[in-house]
């Protein structure tokens, strides 16, 4: 699997490293975006986009 193949379907050590990097690089933007919306007390938000898809 080539480096660029990992963007669409990360696998193996290289894919894991890419996901960790994406999470780190996208976190400031995600925090900013979540700060721009107001959720009700019982509300839930889903971040549907790129990155490691970790639950925060």
PDB file with SEQRES, HELIX, SHEET and CRYST1 records, atoms N, CA, C and O in Angstrom:
SEQRES   1 A   56  UNK UNK UNK UNK UNK UNK UNK UNK UNK UNK UNK UNK UNK          
SEQRES   2 A   56  UNK UNK UNK UNK UNK UNK UNK UNK UNK UNK UNK UNK UNK          
SEQRES   3 A   56  UNK UNK UNK UNK UNK UNK UNK UNK UNK UNK UNK UNK UNK          
SEQRES   4 A   56  UNK UNK UNK UNK UNK UNK UNK UNK UNK UNK UNK UNK UNK          
SEQRES   5 A   56  UNK UNK UNK UNK                                              
HELIX    1 AA1 UNK A    5  UNK A    8  1                                   4    
HELIX    2 AA2 UNK A   12  UNK A   35  1                                  24    
CRYST1    1.000    1.000    1.000  90.00  90.00  90.00 P 1           1          
ATOM      1  N   UNK A   1       0.850  -1.169   0.000  1.00  0.00           N  
ATOM      2  CA  UNK A   1       0.000   0.000   0.000  1.00  0.00           C  
ATOM      3  C   UNK A   1       0.901   1.239   0.000  1.00  0.00           C  
ATOM      4  O   UNK A   1       1.846   1.325   0.784  1.00  0.00           O  
ATOM      5  N   UNK A   2       0.605   2.185  -0.873  1.00  0.00           N  
ATOM      6  CA  UNK A   2       1.413   3.399  -0.950  1.00  0.00           C  
ATOM      7  C   UNK A   2       0.951   4.424   0.077  1.00  0.00           C  
ATOM      8  O   UNK A   2      -0.120   4.291   0.668  1.00  0.00           O  
ATOM      9  N   UNK A   3       1.762   5.433   0.278  1.00  0.00           N  
ATOM     10  CA  UNK A   3       1.444   6.496   1.227  1.00  0.00           C  
ATOM     11  C   UNK A   3       0.104   7.152   0.889  1.00  0.00           C  
ATOM     12  O   UNK A   3      -0.723   7.360   1.776  1.00  0.00           O  
ATOM     13  N   UNK A   4      -0.114   7.476  -0.379  1.00  0.00           N  
ATOM     14  CA  UNK A   4      -1.349   8.162  -0.770  1.00  0.00           C  
ATOM     15  C   UNK A   4      -2.579   7.271  -0.639  1.00  0.00           C  
ATOM     16  O   UNK A   4      -3.678   7.787  -0.435  1.00  0.00           O  
ATOM     17  N   UNK A   5      -2.434   5.952  -0.749  1.00  0.00           N  
ATOM     18  CA  UNK A   5      -3.570   5.043  -0.549  1.00  0.00           C  
ATOM     19  C   UNK A   5      -4.111   5.149   0.876  1.00  0.00           C  
ATOM     20  O   UNK A   5      -5.298   4.919   1.111  1.00  0.00           O  
ATOM     21  N   UNK A   6      -3.252   5.491   1.811  1.00  0.00           N  
ATOM     22  CA  UNK A   6      -3.648   5.573   3.206  1.00  0.00           C  
ATOM     23  C   UNK A   6      -4.598   6.736   3.494  1.00  0.00           C  
ATOM     24  O   UNK A   6      -5.269   6.730   4.526  1.00  0.00           O  
ATOM     25  N   UNK A   7      -4.668   7.723   2.616  1.00  0.00           N  
ATOM     26  CA  UNK A   7      -5.594   8.829   2.846  1.00  0.00           C  
ATOM     27  C   UNK A   7      -7.043   8.358   2.799  1.00  0.00           C  
ATOM     28  O   UNK A   7      -7.864   8.831   3.586  1.00  0.00           O  
ATOM     29  N   UNK A   8      -7.369   7.462   1.917  1.00  0.00           N  
ATOM     30  CA  UNK A   8      -8.745   7.004   1.765  1.00  0.00           C  
ATOM     31  C   UNK A   8      -9.113   5.833   2.646  1.00  0.00           C  
ATOM     32  O   UNK A   8     -10.281   5.658   2.992  1.00  0.00           O  
ATOM     33  N   UNK A   9      -8.129   5.026   3.014  1.00  0.00           N  
ATOM     34  CA  UNK A   9      -8.410   3.835   3.802  1.00  0.00           C  
ATOM     35  C   UNK A   9      -7.161   3.446   4.592  1.00  0.00           C  
ATOM     36  O   UNK A   9      -6.459   2.502   4.231  1.00  0.00           O  
ATOM     37  N   UNK A  10      -6.885   4.192   5.688  1.00  0.00           N  
ATOM     38  CA  UNK A  10      -5.641   3.959   6.432  1.00  0.00           C  
ATOM     39  C   UNK A  10      -5.521   2.544   6.979  1.00  0.00           C  
ATOM     40  O   UNK A  10      -6.470   2.007   7.551  1.00  0.00           O  
ATOM     41  N   UNK A  11      -4.353   1.946   6.801  1.00  0.00           N  
ATOM     42  CA  UNK A  11      -4.096   0.594   7.295  1.00  0.00           C  
ATOM     43  C   UNK A  11      -2.642   0.497   7.749  1.00  0.00           C  
ATOM     44  O   UNK A  11      -1.778   1.235   7.275  1.00  0.00           O  
ATOM     45  N   UNK A  12      -2.395  -0.405   8.651  1.00  0.00           N  
ATOM     46  CA  UNK A  12      -1.032  -0.695   9.080  1.00  0.00           C  
ATOM     47  C   UNK A  12      -0.394   0.439   9.862  1.00  0.00           C  
ATOM     48  O   UNK A  12      -1.062   1.396  10.254  1.00  0.00           O  
ATOM     49  N   UNK A  13       0.893   0.318  10.082  1.00  0.00           N  
ATOM     50  CA  UNK A  13       1.632   1.301  10.869  1.00  0.00           C  
ATOM     51  C   UNK A  13       1.604   2.681  10.211  1.00  0.00           C  
ATOM     52  O   UNK A  13       1.395   3.688  10.889  1.00  0.00           O  
ATOM     53  N   UNK A  14       1.812   2.730   8.908  1.00  0.00           N  
ATOM     54  CA  UNK A  14       1.803   4.009   8.201  1.00  0.00           C  
ATOM     55  C   UNK A  14       0.429   4.684   8.314  1.00  0.00           C  
ATOM     56  O   UNK A  14       0.339   5.894   8.523  1.00  0.00           O  
ATOM     57  N   UNK A  15      -0.619   3.901   8.177  1.00  0.00           N  
ATOM     58  CA  UNK A  15      -1.966   4.443   8.302  1.00  0.00           C  
ATOM     59  C   UNK A  15      -2.244   4.960   9.697  1.00  0.00           C  
ATOM     60  O   UNK A  15      -2.870   6.007   9.862  1.00  0.00           O  
ATOM     61  N   UNK A  16      -1.779   4.228  10.712  1.00  0.00           N  
ATOM     62  CA  UNK A  16      -1.962   4.643  12.112  1.00  0.00           C  
ATOM     63  C   UNK A  16      -1.232   5.954  12.372  1.00  0.00           C  
ATOM     64  O   UNK A  16      -1.756   6.851  13.033  1.00  0.00           O  
ATOM     65  N   UNK A  17      -0.010   6.051  11.841  1.00  0.00           N  
ATOM     66  CA  UNK A  17       0.760   7.283  12.005  1.00  0.00           C  
ATOM     67  C   UNK A  17       0.053   8.459  11.331  1.00  0.00           C  
ATOM     68  O   UNK A  17       0.055   9.575  11.850  1.00  0.00           O  
ATOM     69  N   UNK A  18      -0.543   8.201  10.185  1.00  0.00           N  
ATOM     70  CA  UNK A  18      -1.263   9.249   9.469  1.00  0.00           C  
ATOM     71  C   UNK A  18      -2.480   9.717  10.271  1.00  0.00           C  
ATOM     72  O   UNK A  18      -2.747  10.916  10.349  1.00  0.00           O  
ATOM     73  N   UNK A  19      -3.221   8.775  10.869  1.00  0.00           N  
ATOM     74  CA  UNK A  19      -4.395   9.143  11.653  1.00  0.00           C  
ATOM     75  C   UNK A  19      -4.019   9.965  12.882  1.00  0.00           C  
ATOM     76  O   UNK A  19      -4.702  10.933  13.218  1.00  0.00           O  
ATOM     77  N   UNK A  20      -2.952   9.586  13.541  1.00  0.00           N  
ATOM     78  CA  UNK A  20      -2.482  10.351  14.711  1.00  0.00           C  
ATOM     79  C   UNK A  20      -2.117  11.772  14.277  1.00  0.00           C  
ATOM     80  O   UNK A  20      -2.451  12.739  14.962  1.00  0.00           O  
ATOM     81  N   UNK A  21      -1.445  11.892  13.160  1.00  0.00           N  
ATOM     82  CA  UNK A  21      -1.062  13.207  12.650  1.00  0.00           C  
ATOM     83  C   UNK A  21      -2.288  14.033  12.282  1.00  0.00           C  
ATOM     84  O   UNK A  21      -2.351  15.221  12.596  1.00  0.00           O  
ATOM     85  N   UNK A  22      -3.269  13.410  11.616  1.00  0.00           N  
ATOM     86  CA  UNK A  22      -4.497  14.123  11.252  1.00  0.00           C  
ATOM     87  C   UNK A  22      -5.224  14.624  12.501  1.00  0.00           C  
ATOM     88  O   UNK A  22      -5.676  15.768  12.549  1.00  0.00           O  
ATOM     89  N   UNK A  23      -5.330  13.764  13.500  1.00  0.00           N  
ATOM     90  CA  UNK A  23      -5.997  14.167  14.743  1.00  0.00           C  
ATOM     91  C   UNK A  23      -5.311  15.382  15.359  1.00  0.00           C  
ATOM     92  O   UNK A  23      -5.974  16.334  15.772  1.00  0.00           O  
ATOM     93  N   UNK A  24      -3.987  15.345  15.419  1.00  0.00           N  
ATOM     94  CA  UNK A  24      -3.224  16.435  16.024  1.00  0.00           C  
ATOM     95  C   UNK A  24      -3.386  17.727  15.239  1.00  0.00           C  
ATOM     96  O   UNK A  24      -3.597  18.791  15.820  1.00  0.00           O  
ATOM     97  N   UNK A  25      -3.287  17.635  13.931  1.00  0.00           N  
ATOM     98  CA  UNK A  25      -3.361  18.833  13.088  1.00  0.00           C  
ATOM     99  C   UNK A  25      -4.768  19.418  13.005  1.00  0.00           C  
ATOM    100  O   UNK A  25      -4.917  20.634  12.883  1.00  0.00           O  
ATOM    101  N   UNK A  26      -5.790  18.591  13.068  1.00  0.00           N  
ATOM    102  CA  UNK A  26      -7.168  19.072  12.923  1.00  0.00           C  
ATOM    103  C   UNK A  26      -7.805  19.503  14.243  1.00  0.00           C  
ATOM    104  O   UNK A  26      -8.854  20.146  14.232  1.00  0.00           O  
ATOM    105  N   UNK A  27      -7.197  19.165  15.371  1.00  0.00           N  
ATOM    106  CA  UNK A  27      -7.793  19.468  16.669  1.00  0.00           C  
ATOM    107  C   UNK A  27      -8.054  20.956  16.886  1.00  0.00           C  
ATOM    108  O   UNK A  27      -9.146  21.296  17.341  1.00  0.00           O  
ATOM    109  N   UNK A  28      -7.121  21.867  16.591  1.00  0.00           N  
ATOM    110  CA  UNK A  28      -7.422  23.285  16.800  1.00  0.00           C  
ATOM    111  C   UNK A  28      -8.634  23.766  15.996  1.00  0.00           C  
ATOM    112  O   UNK A  28      -9.438  24.551  16.499  1.00  0.00           O  
ATOM    113  N   UNK A  29      -8.768  23.300  14.758  1.00  0.00           N  
ATOM    114  CA  UNK A  29      -9.901  23.694  13.930  1.00  0.00           C  
ATOM    115  C   UNK A  29     -11.202  23.106  14.471  1.00  0.00           C  
ATOM    116  O   UNK A  29     -12.234  23.777  14.465  1.00  0.00           O  
ATOM    117  N   UNK A  30     -11.161  21.868  14.932  1.00  0.00           N  
ATOM    118  CA  UNK A  30     -12.357  21.237  15.493  1.00  0.00           C  
ATOM    119  C   UNK A  30     -12.798  21.952  16.764  1.00  0.00           C  
ATOM    120  O   UNK A  30     -13.990  22.185  16.963  1.00  0.00           O  
ATOM    121  N   UNK A  31     -11.848  22.301  17.622  1.00  0.00           N  
ATOM    122  CA  UNK A  31     -12.187  23.031  18.843  1.00  0.00           C  
ATOM    123  C   UNK A  31     -12.818  24.379  18.509  1.00  0.00           C  
ATOM    124  O   UNK A  31     -13.797  24.782  19.136  1.00  0.00           O  
ATOM    125  N   UNK A  32     -12.259  25.073  17.522  1.00  0.00           N  
ATOM    126  CA  UNK A  32     -12.828  26.345  17.098  1.00  0.00           C  
ATOM    127  C   UNK A  32     -14.263  26.152  16.600  1.00  0.00           C  
ATOM    128  O   UNK A  32     -15.163  26.900  16.983  1.00  0.00           O  
ATOM    129  N   UNK A  33     -14.469  25.153  15.750  1.00  0.00           N  
ATOM    130  CA  UNK A  33     -15.801  24.916  15.181  1.00  0.00           C  
ATOM    131  C   UNK A  33     -16.826  24.586  16.268  1.00  0.00           C  
ATOM    132  O   UNK A  33     -17.945  25.098  16.240  1.00  0.00           O  
ATOM    133  N   UNK A  34     -16.453  23.740  17.215  1.00  0.00           N  
ATOM    134  CA  UNK A  34     -17.371  23.404  18.311  1.00  0.00           C  
ATOM    135  C   UNK A  34     -17.686  24.623  19.161  1.00  0.00           C  
ATOM    136  O   UNK A  34     -18.763  24.702  19.753  1.00  0.00           O  
ATOM    137  N   UNK A  35     -16.762  25.573  19.230  1.00  0.00           N  
ATOM    138  CA  UNK A  35     -17.004  26.802  19.976  1.00  0.00           C  
ATOM    139  C   UNK A  35     -17.962  27.747  19.272  1.00  0.00           C  
ATOM    140  O   UNK A  35     -18.457  28.695  19.882  1.00  0.00           O  
ATOM    141  N   UNK A  36     -18.230  27.501  17.996  1.00  0.00           N  
ATOM    142  CA  UNK A  36     -19.111  28.362  17.218  1.00  0.00           C  
ATOM    143  C   UNK A  36     -20.579  27.929  17.271  1.00  0.00           C  
ATOM    144  O   UNK A  36     -21.459  28.660  16.817  1.00  0.00           O  
ATOM    145  N   UNK A  37     -20.837  26.760  17.814  1.00  0.00           N  
ATOM    146  CA  UNK A  37     -22.211  26.263  17.865  1.00  0.00           C  
ATOM    147  C   UNK A  37     -22.679  26.164  19.315  1.00  0.00           C  
ATOM    148  O   UNK A  37     -21.878  26.017  20.238  1.00  0.00           O  
ATOM    149  N   UNK A  38     -23.978  26.247  19.486  1.00  0.00           N  
ATOM    150  CA  UNK A  38     -24.559  26.114  20.812  1.00  0.00           C  
ATOM    151  C   UNK A  38     -25.470  24.893  20.814  1.00  0.00           C  
ATOM    152  O   UNK A  38     -26.429  24.820  20.047  1.00  0.00           O  
ATOM    153  N   UNK A  39     -25.165  23.956  21.669  1.00  0.00           N  
ATOM    154  CA  UNK A  39     -25.959  22.740  21.775  1.00  0.00           C  
ATOM    155  C   UNK A  39     -26.831  22.813  23.019  1.00  0.00           C  
ATOM    156  O   UNK A  39     -26.408  23.341  24.047  1.00  0.00           O  
ATOM    157  N   UNK A  40     -28.048  22.284  22.929  1.00  0.00           N  
ATOM    158  CA  UNK A  40     -28.864  22.181  24.142  1.00  0.00           C  
ATOM    159  C   UNK A  40     -28.190  21.246  25.146  1.00  0.00           C  
ATOM    160  O   UNK A  40     -27.335  20.444  24.772  1.00  0.00           O  
ATOM    161  N   UNK A  41     -28.569  21.347  26.404  1.00  0.00           N  
ATOM    162  CA  UNK A  41     -27.980  20.525  27.465  1.00  0.00           C  
ATOM    163  C   UNK A  41     -27.939  19.042  27.074  1.00  0.00           C  
ATOM    164  O   UNK A  41     -26.946  18.364  27.336  1.00  0.00           O  
ATOM    165  N   UNK A  42     -28.996  18.541  26.458  1.00  0.00           N  
ATOM    166  CA  UNK A  42     -29.069  17.124  26.075  1.00  0.00           C  
ATOM    167  C   UNK A  42     -28.566  16.898  24.652  1.00  0.00           C  
ATOM    168  O   UNK A  42     -28.687  15.796  24.116  1.00  0.00           O  
ATOM    169  N   UNK A  43     -28.003  17.940  24.038  1.00  0.00           N  
ATOM    170  CA  UNK A  43     -27.609  17.853  22.635  1.00  0.00           C  
ATOM    171  C   UNK A  43     -26.375  16.998  22.409  1.00  0.00           C  
ATOM    172  O   UNK A  43     -25.594  16.727  23.321  1.00  0.00           O  
ATOM    173  N   UNK A  44     -26.231  16.589  21.170  1.00  0.00           N  
ATOM    174  CA  UNK A  44     -25.103  15.770  20.740  1.00  0.00           C  
ATOM    175  C   UNK A  44     -24.613  16.333  19.413  1.00  0.00           C  
ATOM    176  O   UNK A  44     -25.407  16.787  18.589  1.00  0.00           O  
ATOM    177  N   UNK A  45     -23.298  16.302  19.212  1.00  0.00           N  
ATOM    178  CA  UNK A  45     -22.725  16.748  17.950  1.00  0.00           C  
ATOM    179  C   UNK A  45     -21.917  15.612  17.346  1.00  0.00           C  
ATOM    180  O   UNK A  45     -21.251  14.858  18.056  1.00  0.00           O  
ATOM    181  N   UNK A  46     -21.985  15.504  16.042  1.00  0.00           N  
ATOM    182  CA  UNK A  46     -21.186  14.507  15.328  1.00  0.00           C  
ATOM    183  C   UNK A  46     -20.229  15.245  14.402  1.00  0.00           C  
ATOM    184  O   UNK A  46     -20.651  16.084  13.607  1.00  0.00           O  
ATOM    185  N   UNK A  47     -18.950  14.934  14.504  1.00  0.00           N  
ATOM    186  CA  UNK A  47     -17.940  15.498  13.634  1.00  0.00           C  
ATOM    187  C   UNK A  47     -17.747  14.505  12.505  1.00  0.00           C  
ATOM    188  O   UNK A  47     -17.104  13.469  12.673  1.00  0.00           O  
ATOM    189  N   UNK A  48     -18.310  14.835  11.353  1.00  0.00           N  
ATOM    190  CA  UNK A  48     -18.221  13.934  10.208  1.00  0.00           C  
ATOM    191  C   UNK A  48     -17.266  14.572   9.210  1.00  0.00           C  
ATOM    192  O   UNK A  48     -17.607  15.544   8.536  1.00  0.00           O  
ATOM    193  N   UNK A  49     -16.080  14.017   9.128  1.00  0.00           N  
ATOM    194  CA  UNK A  49     -15.074  14.594   8.257  1.00  0.00           C  
ATOM    195  C   UNK A  49     -13.861  13.707   8.210  1.00  0.00           C  
ATOM    196  O   UNK A  49     -13.963  12.482   8.263  1.00  0.00           O  
ATOM    197  N   UNK A  50     -12.704  14.340   8.110  1.00  0.00           N  
ATOM    198  CA  UNK A  50     -11.486  13.560   8.008  1.00  0.00           C  
ATOM    199  C   UNK A  50     -10.770  13.503   9.341  1.00  0.00           C  
ATOM    200  O   UNK A  50     -11.058  14.290  10.242  1.00  0.00           O  
ATOM    201  N   UNK A  51      -9.857  12.592   9.465  1.00  0.00           N  
ATOM    202  CA  UNK A  51      -9.106  12.422  10.699  1.00  0.00           C  
ATOM    203  C   UNK A  51      -9.243  11.001  11.208  1.00  0.00           C  
ATOM    204  O   UNK A  51      -9.724  10.111  10.506  1.00  0.00           O  
ATOM    205  N   UNK A  52      -8.818  10.811  12.419  1.00  0.00           N  
ATOM    206  CA  UNK A  52      -8.783   9.473  13.017  1.00  0.00           C  
ATOM    207  C   UNK A  52     -10.105   9.000  13.576  1.00  0.00           C  
ATOM    208  O   UNK A  52     -10.207   7.870  14.054  1.00  0.00           O  
ATOM    209  N   UNK A  53     -11.110   9.839  13.526  1.00  0.00           N  
ATOM    210  CA  UNK A  53     -12.456   9.489  13.991  1.00  0.00           C  
ATOM    211  C   UNK A  53     -12.478   9.072  15.459  1.00  0.00           C  
ATOM    212  O   UNK A  53     -13.259   8.210  15.862  1.00  0.00           O  
ATOM    213  N   UNK A  54     -11.623   9.688  16.237  1.00  0.00           N  
ATOM    214  CA  UNK A  54     -11.650   9.388  17.663  1.00  0.00           C  
ATOM    215  C   UNK A  54     -12.793  10.119  18.335  1.00  0.00           C  
ATOM    216  O   UNK A  54     -13.149  11.228  17.937  1.00  0.00           O  
ATOM    217  N   UNK A  55     -13.357   9.510  19.335  1.00  0.00           N  
ATOM    218  CA  UNK A  55     -14.484  10.098  20.050  1.00  0.00           C  
ATOM    219  C   UNK A  55     -13.945  10.948  21.178  1.00  0.00           C  
ATOM    220  O   UNK A  55     -13.107  10.495  21.958  1.00  0.00           O  
ATOM    221  N   UNK A  56     -14.416  12.164  21.266  1.00  0.00           N  
ATOM    222  CA  UNK A  56     -13.963  13.098  22.318  1.00  0.00           C  
ATOM    223  C   UNK A  56     -15.137  13.508  23.152  1.00  0.00           C  
ATOM    224  O   UNK A  56     -14.984  14.289  24.092  1.00  0.00           O  
TER     225      UNK A  56                                                      
END                                                                             
